[in-house]
Amino acid sequence: MGSSVPRFPVTCKNLSLDIKGNKTDVVLCSYDDHFLVIATQIGAMGTILHARKEEGVSIEPTFNVSSIFGKRDEPMLLACARQLIEHISTSGSSKSLVLSLGLKDHSVETLRGIVSAVIDNCLW
């Protein structure tokens, strides 16, 4: 029997873009059971959120988004995570999302830019 070395179960992409004049680094990783998206303008992780689709009997999907670490009173960050998990789900994946946002600017335009960049380069 030949032995094969298992591949580490992760695929990653790195992006660097300008959003509203701020250099924004984005890392997208796909693991066996979840996606990890890190978007930073400050060189640090920032607020970390977890988003997942609830399995249930309802016809309309339900999504659970929670702040694991960092700002808990920032509805735009939660909205960003919700948009991404909805996109992941409608693309046919059941994986959950861990999202890290270290941003100088929490405006709608900045978060829209991050969502667009992630969707344009998605691993799902």
N, C-alpha and C positions, 0 to 999 in steps of 0.2 A: 504494500500500500504506500502510495506517495503521500507525503504530508504537504499540505498547503498552509501557508501562513494566512490567517484570517485578516482581512482588511479592517482597519479601525472604522467602526460604523459611523462615520461622519463625512459629510461633503460640505465644503465651505466656499463662499465667494466673498471677496473684499472689494468695496467700492469707496471712492473718495469723490465727493461732489460739493458744489457750492449751493447752499440754500440761503437765500436772502442775505448774501454777503458773508455768511459764516461757513468755514470749511467744515464739512460734515463727513465723518468716516462711518461707514456702515459695514458690518460683518453679518453675513447670513450663513447659518449652519443648519444642516438637516441631520438629525440623529434618528435612531430607530423609532423612538416614541414621541419625539417633539421637535419643533423648530426653535432655534435661538436666533434672535435678531438683536444686534447691538448697534445703536446709532448714537454717536457722540460728537459734540462740538467742543467739549471741555476736556477731552482726553481721559475721562473717567466714566464708570458705568452709570451713575445717576440713579434714577428711579427704576426699579425692576418690577415688572408686571407679569402676571400669569393669566393666560386666557385659554379657555377650552369650550368645546361644544358639549352641552349637557345631553346625555343619552336619556331619552324619555319616550313617552307614548304620544306626545303632541305632534301634530303634523308640521307646525312651524318650528324650526330649530330655535333652541334657547342657548344663549352663550353666557358664560360666567367669566367675568374679568375682575381681577383683584390685584391690589398693590401689595407686593411681597416686602419691598424695602424702599424707603425713600418717601417722596411726597404722596400723601393720601388725599389731599384736598385739591387735586388738579384734574378737573373733569376732561380737559382736552387730551391728557395722556391716556385716560381710560378709553376715550373715544377712538384714539389712534389704535390701541390694542384691539378694540372691538371691530374696527374696520378690517384689520388684518386677519383676525380669526374668522370673520365671516367670509372673507375672500378664500382663505385656506379651505374652509368647509365646503363652499360652493364649487371649489376646484376638485372636490372628491377626496380630500385627505381628512382623516379623523385624528391626526396628530394635534397635540396641544401646542401652545406658543409661549415661550418665555421671551419677553421684550424688555430690553434695557435702553432707556432714553436719558442721555446726559446732554441736555440742551441748554444753550444760552437763552434761547427764545422759544417760548411755548405758544406762539401764535398759530392761528388756523393755517396760514400759508406755509409755515415751517413744517407742521405736522402733515399737511397735505403733500408736501414735497417728499417727506420721508416715506409715507404710504405709497406714493407713486414709484419711488425708486425701488422699494422692496418688491412691489408687485411686478415691475418691469424686469426684475432680476430674480424672480422667485425660484425656489428649489422644489416647489410642490407641483 
